[in-house]
Amino acid sequence: MRSLLVLGSTGSIGTQTLDVVRASPGRFRIEGLAAGTSWKVLLTQAREFAPRWIAVADPEAAAELQRAVPASTRVLGGVGALEALCEQADYDIAVHGIVGARGLSASRCVLARGKQLALANKESLVVAGRELMQLAQRSGGAILPVDSELCAIFQCLRAERIGSVRRVILTASGGPLRDLRPAQLAAVTPETALRHPTWSMGKRISIGSATLMNKALEVIEVHHLFGLPAEKIHVAIHRQSIVHSMVEFIDGSVLAQMGPPDMRGPLHYCLHFPERAPSSLVGFDVQQFSRLTFEDVDRELFPALELGYRCVALGSDSGAALNAADEVAVEAFLEGRLAFTDITHVNRRVLERRPGLDGSIEQLLESDRRARELAHAAIADLAAPRTHADRA
């Protein structure tokens, strides 16, 4: 029986992880659960799975939980609770579904202990991919990618030499805006951008699918996780979200990992790795697989994609700066303070003016902080009234 931490247990990845655990009785024990503020949902999960540890970012929520759970359950609360859980609990695998750069410290804690990290927090690799891969190598830890595209590449490369790869093909649905013309993007509202045609995801990831920034970030992830240069990373639009990604080898063979769009698939694979365990998940379905299409990315419609390749070329803190800018810009867009087309404008501006820090995770986190300041300043500039001279 494998023991698990579920980081972000009340979110989309966390709840689907618990679905996989329920569907695999006797295979897993929940050692710890972690969430932000949703203590009532966390309490329901704790009553079902009886974890020995609970971590919650909100101190008041932690106090409520401590009164409601058995005395044998240790509740950690406030700043540092997540990291303390990862450092002190006894577990085999940590499933990391927390969104944002704030999840980086937990990734570091898990890998420093030589544990398996089932990683859905893409920001960890985007911000500090080189550092985390080096840490895993030193400690004996391992990153198992939960993101469907990276998990697909991971499966296709199993038992293959990385030197035999001609290129990988990351697939993208194209999101809800894939049939618009570039001139129509300025009028896109948050409601429209959140209406993903095939996946059910959180708001930040859904907007990233609409801008294709999520794919730009995945280009950076693939570079770090598999050690591939930018010229070996290709992106194609695949509307059906059945082919999760492909690997083309030097002999012309192409391997694809396929399945209906369901995050429980990659979660099941990572939790049972290196085994392939039985599940009730749907595989081939003639109706769903009957028509699969692929298209080149329209770079005018999706200008954000280029920023991922630029970060691979720049290295240093470029990934940290780009991710921080995008987090701030997406929040401003969702709040109605920024136009859809200005998300990429802000991201590009911050990338150009990034601090240029490098060398440690602490420095990268400082770059993240400064990049957020730059992003807020860029948004304020865009919102400021323009003089006649400015408009000219």
C-alpha positions in Angstrom: 0.0 0.0 0.0 1.4 3.4 -1.1 1.0 6.4 1.1 0.0 9.7 -0.5 0.0 13.4 0.2 -2.6 15.2 -1.8 -1.6 18.9 -2.1 -4.5 21.0 -3.2 -7.0 18.3 -2.3 -10.1 20.4 -2.7 -9.2 21.5 -6.2 -9.8 19.8 -9.5 -6.6 17.7 -9.5 -7.0 16.9 -5.8 -10.6 15.7 -6.0 -9.8 13.6 -9.1 -6.8 12.1 -7.3 -9.2 11.0 -4.5 -11.5 9.5 -7.2 -8.6 7.3 -8.4 -7.9 6.3 -4.8 -11.5 5.3 -4.3 -11.4 3.3 -7.5 -8.3 1.4 -6.3 -9.3 0.0 -2.8 -6.4 -1.4 -0.8 -3.7 0.3 -3.0 -3.3 3.7 -1.3 -3.4 5.3 2.1 -3.9 9.0 2.4 -1.2 10.2 4.7 -1.9 13.9 4.3 -4.3 16.5 2.8 -3.5 20.1 2.1 -5.7 23.0 0.9 -5.9 26.8 1.0 -9.1 27.9 2.7 -11.9 25.4 1.9 -11.8 23.8 5.3 -15.4 22.4 5.2 -14.6 20.4 2.0 -11.3 19.4 3.6 -13.1 18.2 6.7 -15.4 16.0 4.6 -12.3 14.5 2.9 -10.6 14.0 6.3 -13.6 12.2 7.7 -13.6 9.8 4.7 -9.8 9.2 4.4 -8.6 9.7 8.0 -5.2 11.3 7.2 -2.6 11.6 9.9 -1.8 15.1 8.7 -3.8 18.1 7.4 -2.3 21.4 6.2 -4.4 24.5 5.5 -3.0 27.9 4.6 -5.7 29.8 6.5 -4.9 29.8 10.3 -8.6 30.3 11.2 -9.5 27.3 9.0 -6.8 25.3 10.8 -8.3 26.1 14.2 -11.8 25.0 13.0 -10.4 21.8 11.6 -8.4 21.0 14.8 -11.6 21.1 16.8 -13.5 18.9 14.3 -10.9 16.1 13.6 -9.6 13.4 16.0 -6.8 14.3 18.3 -4.6 11.8 16.4 -4.8 14.0 13.3 -2.2 16.7 13.3 -3.4 20.0 11.7 -0.8 22.5 10.4 -2.0 26.0 9.7 -0.7 29.3 8.3 2.4 30.3 6.4 4.7 27.4 6.0 2.1 24.7 6.7 2.3 23.2 3.3 6.1 22.9 3.4 6.0 21.5 7.0 3.6 18.8 5.8 5.9 17.8 3.0 9.0 17.8 5.3 7.5 15.9 8.2 4.9 13.5 7.0 5.7 9.9 6.1 4.7 9.3 2.5 5.7 7.7 -0.8 4.2 10.0 -3.4 3.0 13.6 -3.2 0.4 14.6 -5.8 0.8 18.3 -6.3 -2.2 20.0 -7.7 -1.8 23.5 -6.3 -1.9 26.2 -9.0 0.7 28.9 -9.3 4.3 29.7 -8.4 3.5 29.4 -4.7 3.6 25.7 -5.2 7.3 25.7 -6.0 8.5 25.4 -2.4 6.4 22.3 -1.8 7.9 20.7 -5.0 11.4 21.4 -3.6 10.5 19.9 -0.2 9.2 16.7 -1.7 12.2 16.2 -4.0 14.7 17.1 -1.3 13.5 14.1 0.6 13.9 11.8 -2.3 10.2 11.2 -2.8 8.1 10.8 -5.9 6.4 14.0 -7.0 3.3 13.5 -9.2 3.4 17.0 -10.5 0.4 18.9 -11.9 1.8 22.3 -10.8 3.4 23.3 -14.1 4.8 26.5 -12.6 7.4 24.5 -10.6 9.2 23.4 -13.7 8.6 26.7 -15.6 10.1 28.7 -12.8 12.9 26.4 -11.6 13.0 23.4 -13.9 16.8 23.1 -14.0 17.1 23.4 -10.3 14.4 20.9 -9.5 15.8 18.3 -12.0 19.2 18.7 -10.4 17.7 18.3 -6.9 15.9 15.2 -7.9 19.1 13.7 -9.3 21.0 14.4 -6.1 18.3 13.1 -3.7 17.0 10.2 -5.7 13.6 11.7 -6.0 11.5 11.6 -9.2 9.1 13.9 -11.1 6.1 12.0 -12.6 4.3 14.5 -14.8 0.5 14.6 -14.3 -0.3 17.2 -17.0 -1.9 15.2 -19.8 0.6 16.3 -22.5 3.7 15.8 -20.5 2.4 12.5 -19.1 1.8 11.4 -22.7 5.4 12.2 -23.7 6.6 10.4 -20.6 4.7 7.3 -21.6 5.9 7.4 -25.2 9.5 7.7 -24.1 9.4 4.8 -21.7 12.4 2.5 -22.5 13.5 4.8 -25.3 16.7 6.8 -25.5 16.3 10.6 -25.6 18.9 10.7 -28.3 16.6 8.8 -30.6 13.9 11.6 -30.5 13.6 13.7 -33.7 10.9 15.9 -32.0 8.0 15.8 -29.7 4.6 17.2 -30.7 2.6 18.8 -28.0 -1.1 18.9 -28.9 -3.4 21.8 -28.0 -7.1 21.9 -28.4 -6.9 25.6 -29.4 -9.4 26.4 -26.7 -12.7 28.4 -27.2 -11.2 31.0 -29.5 -9.6 28.8 -32.1 -12.0 29.8 -34.9 -11.9 33.6 -34.3 -10.0 36.0 -36.5 -7.1 38.0 -34.8 -9.1 41.2 -35.1 -11.9 39.7 -32.9 -9.7 38.9 -29.9 -9.9 42.4 -28.4 -13.6 42.0 -27.7 -13.2 38.6 -25.9 -14.8 38.5 -22.4 -13.8 36.3 -19.5 -17.0 34.3 -19.9 -16.1 33.5 -23.5 -12.4 32.7 -22.7 -13.4 30.3 -19.9 -15.7 28.3 -22.1 -13.3 25.4 -23.0 -14.7 23.0 -25.6 -13.2 19.7 -24.3 -11.7 20.1 -20.8 -13.0 21.1 -17.4 -10.2 23.1 -15.7 -9.5 25.9 -13.2 -9.8 29.5 -14.4 -6.1 30.3 -14.8 -5.5 27.1 -16.9 -8.6 27.8 -18.9 -7.5 31.3 -19.8 -4.1 29.8 -20.6 -5.7 27.5 -23.1 -7.5 30.4 -24.7 -4.3 32.4 -25.1 -2.2 29.3 -25.7 0.1 30.5 -22.9 -0.4 27.1 -21.3 1.3 25.6 -24.3 4.1 28.1 -24.1 4.7 27.1 -20.5 4.6 23.4 -21.5 7.4 24.1 -24.1 9.5 25.2 -21.1 8.5 22.2 -19.1 9.3 19.8 -21.8 12.7 21.4 -22.3 13.6 20.9 -18.6 11.9 17.6 -17.9 13.2 15.7 -21.0 16.3 17.8 -21.8 15.1 18.7 -25.3 16.1 21.8 -27.2 13.5 24.2 -28.5 13.9 23.0 -32.1 12.8 19.5 -31.1 9.5 20.8 -29.5 6.6 21.3 -31.8 3.0 22.3 -31.1 0.0 21.3 -33.2 -3.7 22.1 -32.8 -5.8 18.9 -32.2 -9.4 19.9 -31.5 -10.6 16.6 -30.2 -8.2 16.3 -27.2 -7.8 12.6 -27.8 -4.1 12.5 -28.8 -2.5 14.0 -25.7 0.9 14.3 -27.4 3.3 12.4 -29.7 6.9 11.6 -30.1 8.6 11.3 -33.5 11.8 9.3 -33.5 14.8 9.5 -35.8 13.6 6.5 -37.9 10.3 8.3 -38.7 8.2 6.3 -36.3 5.6 8.3 -34.3 4.2 7.1 -31.0 1.1 8.8 -29.6 -0.6 8.5 -26.3 -4.4 8.6 -26.7 -7.5 8.6 -24.6 -10.6 10.7 -23.8 -10.0 14.0 -22.1 -10.1 12.8 -18.4 -7.4 13.8 -15.9 -8.0 10.7 -14.0 -6.1 8.8 -16.7 -2.7 10.5 -16.2 -3.3 10.5 -12.4 -4.0 6.7 -12.4 -0.8 6.2 -14.5 1.4 8.3 -12.2 0.0 6.9 -8.9 0.6 3.3 -10.1 3.9 3.9 -11.8 5.9 1.9 -12.9 3.0 -0.6 -13.1 0.0 -0.4 -15.4 -2.9 -1.2 -13.1 -6.4 -2.0 -14.1 -9.0 0.7 -14.1 -12.6 1.4 -15.4 -11.5 4.4 -17.4 -12.6 4.5 -21.0 -10.0 3.6 -23.6 -10.8 3.3 -27.3 -14.2 4.5 -28.4 -15.0 4.3 -32.1 -17.3 7.4 -32.0 -14.8 9.6 -30.2 -11.8 8.3 -32.2 -13.5 8.3 -35.6 -12.2 11.7 -36.7 -8.9 13.1 -35.5 -7.6 16.3 -37.0 -4.4 18.3 -36.7 -3.5 21.8 -37.7 -0.6 24.2 -37.5 -0.8 26.9 -34.9 -1.8 30.3 -36.2 0.9 32.4 -34.6 -1.1 35.6 -35.3 -4.1 34.3 -33.4 -1.9 32.8 -30.6 1.1 35.2 -30.2 1.7 33.9 -26.7 3.2 30.7 -27.9 6.4 32.3 -29.1 7.1 33.5 -25.6 7.7 29.9 -24.4 10.4 29.3 -27.1 11.9 32.6 -26.2 12.3 31.6 -22.6 14.0 28.4 -23.6 16.5 30.5 -25.6 17.0 33.0 -22.8 17.2 30.7 -19.8 18.1 32.3 -16.5 14.9 33.6 -14.8 12.9 34.1 -17.9 10.4 31.3 -17.1 9.9 32.7 -13.6 9.3 36.2 -15.0 6.9 35.0 -17.7 4.9 32.9 -15.4 4.6 35.6 -12.8 3.5 38.1 -15.4 0.9 35.8 -16.7 -0.6 35.0 -13.3 -1.0 38.8 -12.6 -2.3 39.5 -16.1 -4.9 36.7 -16.1 -6.2 37.9 -12.7 -6.5 41.4 -14.1 -8.4 40.1 -17.2 -10.8 38.0 -15.1 -11.5 41.1 -12.9 -12.2 43.2 -16.0 -9.1 45.4 -15.6 -7.3 44.2 -18.7 -8.3 43.4 -22.3 -7.8 39.9 -23.5 -5.2 40.9 -26.1 -3.2 42.8 -23.5 -2.4 39.7 -21.5 0.3 38.8 -24.0 1.4 42.4 -24.2 2.0 42.5 -20.4 3.8 39.1 -20.5 6.1 40.2 -23.3 6.9 43.5 -21.7 7.8 41.8 -18.3 9.9 39.2 -20.1 11.9 42.0 -21.8 12.4 43.8 -18.5 12.9 40.8 -16.2 15.4 41.2 -13.3 17.9 38.7 -14.8 18.5 36.8 -11.5 19.8 33.2 -11.6 21.6 30.6 -9.6 19.2 29.4 -6.9 15.6 28.8 -6.2 15.6 31.8 -3.8 16.8 34.1 -6.5 14.2 32.8 -8.9 11.5 33.4 -6.3 12.9 37.0 -5.9 12.6 37.3 -9.7 9.0 36.1 -9.5 8.3 38.9 -6.9 9.9 41.6 -9.0 8.2 40.4 -12.2 4.8 40.7 -10.5 5.6 44.3 -9.7 6.6 44.9 -13.3 3.3 43.3 -14.4 1.2 45.5 -12.1 3.0 48.5 -13.4 2.4 47.5 -17.0 -1.3 47.0 -16.3 -1.5 50.4 -14.6 0.1 52.0 -17.7 -2.4 50.4 -20.0 -5.3 51.6 -17.8 -4.0 55.2 -17.5 -5.8 57.9 -19.5 -3.9 58.7 -22.7 -3.0 62.2 -23.8 -3.4 63.3 -27.3 0.3 62.9 -27.8 0.2 59.3 -26.4 -2.6 58.4 -28.8 -0.7 59.9 -31.7 
